[in-house]
Amino acid sequence: MFSEKNLIRVREGNKKPVLEEGEYILYWIRANRRLAWNHCLDYSIHLSQKFKKPLIILESIMMDFEWSSPRLHTFLLEGLCDTIEEAEKSGFAFWPFVETPDKRLKDHIPSILERAALVVTDDFPCFFLPEHAEKLAEDLKCKLLLVDSNSITPLASYEQTFYYSRVIRPRLHDRFAESYVLHSDPKPKSKGLPDPRNISKPDFLFSGRKEEIPEYIQKMKCKYPDVLPFPGRIGGRKEGLRLLKQFVKTSLSHYSKERSEPRPPDTMKASSLSPYLHFGMISVEEIVTAVLDSDPKVEWSPDFLNHSYRGKNEGFFHPDPNVNSFLDELLTWRELGYLLFYRSPSFRKDLSILPDWAKQSLLLHSSDKREYLYTKEELENANTHDPIWNAAQKELVLTGSMQNYLRMLWGKKVIEWTSSPEEAFAILEDLNHKYAYDGRDPNSYTGILWCFGAFDRPWFPERAVLGNIRYMSSESTAKKFKLKPYLEYIKGLEEGSEPGLFA
């Protein structure tokens, strides 16, 4: 049952009417690629019951979006197969559409939309989706509603955008208890909805058979056909849930002290859930629930919240510092990024959002001599003097992921090794979005822009090139961590990769 208190998550995309002659309520999945823990699906079920019309769920995969590749297409198609299986089990009418040169979205989706009484879709505030929602709102004859299922706290409940974790954190803490109680349905049911069996299905839907994925990948046009899937990374909700269970069982108890350690995947203490969050295959709400329920001796409830720690990055959510540390990372920093876009939806954010002190510092040092200057091609091919940076770049190219601490170092060094902050930003944006499974996300931009001083404070002493921007070095990283196992892991990946990839 969709709570009235969650109506704050719903906004009108246009002022058009609900069409009485429409055959169904259509939920078009564009970001939250799951049929559980999804406020958008919950509201669509509510509307189906209210208007007494069948609910049709449409999920589409676009062929040639910016930075598209076989890596991303495969991940999405594997996820789509999971959702098709889930829909069959739960009884929802689910129409999966995969764009190919002979089946274009613009040719086939209008026939689905024109039959709808009302369309609901995900309110994702970044990449091409805001512009797509605007065009959809204009083209539709019926009402469009967008629902925020991005985070545990309704983004509309925040009165403004915040640029520092210390400012958003107390507000998040104030909203957490009610948001947690008003979470989306873990097991939404189709029972009781108007029967969709009399609705004629389109004849161009994806079958859901995983063995057909290679054939589709060959047909689908993309921007970067040479960026291939990493064999160790499987897309879909099943894999996301497996990783969540594994993280809670084996890594959460070490998270606070060991999350920043660059390690091979089998000993890493991070969750590896970022790609599944980005593509909406798993929700923040279910991750929070699993983590809070991780201690079998503690039956967690909002009464456990320690309000004497309100606004602090430790102690608020749970007495276990590992649980608290993970939730602060997951919620505070993620919502900071999503809120940045939610208040002003756009394809990207750039250096214009930097605080004045950072802009002035970078401008003051823009003509400083760079000790090293590299072209974009040299950086992409990991051809620098720095073996640690090269290893991080190779991990990104080969696996579609990068260890979080090294990702910060990676960004800082590119600023030092390019001719201007603008060039550095363009290179970081392109490399991250081209290779990373979790790229093209609000948190991609907050992470990259943090390297330039966003969400941070001035640091001293003032340095060449970076000025008062926080400084990081490979030398200090080598002293801080035992990097040999990580570097050996990357070397093994490279030896097993295509010859000459990093020539």
Secondary structure in CASP SS format (residue, H / E / C, confidence):
PFRMAT SS
TARGET T0000
AUTHOR 0000-0000-0000
METHOD secondary structure of the structure
MODEL  1
M C 1.00
F C 1.00
S C 1.00
E H 1.00
K H 1.00
N H 1.00
L H 1.00
I H 1.00
R H 1.00
V E 1.00
R E 1.00
E E 1.00
G C 1.00
N C 1.00
K C 1.00
K C 1.00
P C 1.00
V C 1.00
L C 1.00
E C 1.00
E C 1.00
G C 1.00
E C 1.00
Y E 1.00
I E 1.00
L E 1.00
Y E 1.00
W E 1.00
I E 1.00
R C 1.00
A C 1.00
N C 1.00
R C 1.00
R C 1.00
L C 1.00
A C 1.00
W C 1.00
N C 1.00
H H 1.00
C H 1.00
L H 1.00
D H 1.00
Y H 1.00
S H 1.00
I H 1.00
H H 1.00
L H 1.00
S H 1.00
Q H 1.00
K H 1.00
F H 1.00
K C 1.00
K C 1.00
P C 1.00
L E 1.00
I E 1.00
I E 1.00
L E 1.00
E E 1.00
S E 1.00
I E 1.00
M C 1.00
M C 1.00
D C 1.00
F C 1.00
E C 1.00
W C 1.00
S C 1.00
S C 1.00
P H 1.00
R H 1.00
L H 1.00
H H 1.00
T H 1.00
F H 1.00
L H 1.00
L H 1.00
E H 1.00
G H 1.00
L H 1.00
C H 1.00
D H 1.00
T H 1.00
I H 1.00
E H 1.00
E H 1.00
A H 1.00
E H 1.00
K H 1.00
S H 1.00
G C 1.00
F C 1.00
A E 1.00
F E 1.00
W E 1.00
P E 1.00
F E 1.00
V E 1.00
E C 1.00
T E 1.00
P C 1.00
D C 1.00
K E 1.00
R C 1.00
L H 1.00
K H 1.00
D H 1.00
H H 1.00
I H 1.00
P H 1.00
S H 1.00
I H 1.00
L H 1.00
E C 1.00
R C 1.00
A E 1.00
A E 1.00
L E 1.00
V E 1.00
V E 1.00
T E 1.00
D E 1.00
D C 1.00
F C 1.00
P C 1.00
C E 1.00
F C 1.00
F C 1.00
L H 1.00
P H 1.00
E H 1.00
H H 1.00
A H 1.00
E H 1.00
K H 1.00
L H 1.00
A H 1.00
E H 1.00
D H 1.00
L C 1.00
K C 1.00
C C 1.00
K E 1.00
L E 1.00
L E 1.00
L E 1.00
V E 1.00
D C 1.00
S C 1.00
N C 1.00
S C 1.00
I C 1.00
T C 1.00
P C 1.00
L H 1.00
A H 1.00
S H 1.00
Y C 1.00
E C 1.00
Q C 1.00
T C 1.00
F C 1.00
Y C 1.00
Y C 1.00
S H 1.00
R H 1.00
V H 1.00
I H 1.00
R H 1.00
P H 1.00
R H 1.00
L H 1.00
H H 1.00
D H 1.00
R H 1.00
F H 1.00
A H 1.00
E H 1.00
S H 1.00
Y H 1.00
V H 1.00
L C 1.00
H C 1.00
S C 1.00
D C 1.00
P C 1.00
K C 1.00
P C 1.00
K C 1.00
S C 1.00
K C 1.00
G C 1.00
L C 1.00
P C 1.00
D C 1.00
P C 1.00
R C 1.00
N C 1.00
I C 1.00
S C 1.00
K C 1.00
P C 1.00
D C 1.00
F C 1.00
L C 1.00
F C 1.00
S C 1.00
G C 1.00
R C 1.00
K H 1.00
E H 1.00
E H 1.00
I H 1.00
P H 1.00
E H 1.00
Y H 1.00
I H 1.00
Q H 1.00
K H 1.00
M C 1.00
K C 1.00
C C 1.00
K C 1.00
Y C 1.00
P C 1.00
D C 1.00
V C 1.00
L C 1.00
P C 1.00
F C 1.00
P C 1.00
G C 1.00
R C 1.00
I C 1.00
G C 1.00
G C 1.00
R H 1.00
K H 1.00
E H 1.00
G H 1.00
L H 1.00
R H 1.00
L H 1.00
L H 1.00
K H 1.00
Q H 1.00
F H 1.00
V H 1.00
K H 1.00
T H 1.00
S H 1.00
L H 1.00
S H 1.00
H H 1.00
Y H 1.00
S H 1.00
K H 1.00
E H 1.00
R C 1.00
S C 1.00
E C 1.00
P C 1.00
R C 1.00
P C 1.00
P C 1.00
D C 1.00
T C 1.00
M C 1.00
K C 1.00
A C 1.00
S C 1.00
S C 1.00
L C 1.00
S H 1.00
P H 1.00
Y H 1.00
L H 1.00
H H 1.00
F C 1.00
G C 1.00
M C 1.00
I C 1.00
S C 1.00
V H 1.00
E H 1.00
E H 1.00
I H 1.00
V H 1.00
T H 1.00
A H 1.00
V H 1.00
L H 1.00
D C 1.00
S C 1.00
D C 1.00
P C 1.00
K C 1.00
V C 1.00
E C 1.00
W C 1.00
S C 1.00
P H 1.00
D H 1.00
F H 1.00
L C 1.00
N C 1.00
H H 1.00
S H 1.00
Y H 1.00
R C 1.00
G C 1.00
K C 1.00
N C 1.00
E C 1.00
G C 1.00
F C 1.00
F C 1.00
H C 1.00
P C 1.00
D C 1.00
P H 1.00
N H 1.00
V H 1.00
N H 1.00
S H 1.00
F H 1.00
L H 1.00
D H 1.00
E H 1.00
L H 1.00
L H 1.00
T H 1.00
W H 1.00
R H 1.00
E H 1.00
L H 1.00
G H 1.00
Y H 1.00
L H 1.00
L H 1.00
F H 1.00
Y H 1.00
R C 1.00
S C 1.00
P C 1.00
S E 1.00
F C 1.00
R C 1.00
K C 1.00
D C 1.00
L H 1.00
S H 1.00
I H 1.00
L C 1.00
P C 1.00
D H 1.00
W H 1.00
A H 1.00
K H 1.00
Q H 1.00
S H 1.00
L H 1.00
L H 1.00
L H 1.00
H C 1.00
S C 1.00
S C 1.00
D C 1.00
K C 1.00
R C 1.00
E C 1.00
Y C 1.00
L C 1.00
Y C 1.00
T C 1.00
K H 1.00
E H 1.00
E H 1.00
L H 1.00
E H 1.00
N C 1.00
A C 1.00
N C 1.00
T C 1.00
H C 1.00
D C 1.00
P H 1.00
I H 1.00
W H 1.00
N H 1.00
A H 1.00
A H 1.00
Q H 1.00
K H 1.00
E H 1.00
L H 1.00
V H 1.00
L H 1.00
T H 1.00
G C 1.00
S C 1.00
M C 1.00
Q C 1.00
N H 1.00
Y H 1.00
L H 1.00
R H 1.00
M H 1.00
L H 1.00
W H 1.00
G H 1.00
K H 1.00
K H 1.00
V H 1.00
I H 1.00
E H 1.00
W C 1.00
T C 1.00
S C 1.00
S C 1.00
P H 1.00
E H 1.00
E H 1.00
A H 1.00
F H 1.00
A H 1.00
I H 1.00
L H 1.00
E H 1.00
D H 1.00
L H 1.00
N H 1.00
H H 1.00
K H 1.00
Y H 1.00
A C 1.00
Y C 1.00
D C 1.00
G C 1.00
R C 1.00
D C 1.00
P H 1.00
N H 1.00
S H 1.00
Y H 1.00
T H 1.00
G H 1.00
I H 1.00
L H 1.00
W H 1.00
C C 1.00
F C 1.00
G C 1.00
A C 1.00
F C 1.00
D C 1.00
R C 1.00
P C 1.00
W C 1.00
F C 1.00
P C 1.00
E C 1.00
R E 1.00
A C 1.00
V C 1.00
L C 1.00
G E 1.00
N C 1.00
I C 1.00
R C 1.00
Y C 1.00
M C 1.00
S C 1.00
S H 1.00
E H 1.00
S H 1.00
T H 1.00
A H 1.00
K H 1.00
K H 1.00
F C 1.00
K C 1.00
L C 1.00
K H 1.00
P H 1.00
Y H 1.00
L H 1.00
E H 1.00
Y H 1.00
I H 1.00
K H 1.00
G H 1.00
L H 1.00
E H 1.00
E H 1.00
G C 1.00
S C 1.00
E C 1.00
P C 1.00
G C 1.00
L C 1.00
F C 1.00
A C 1.00
END
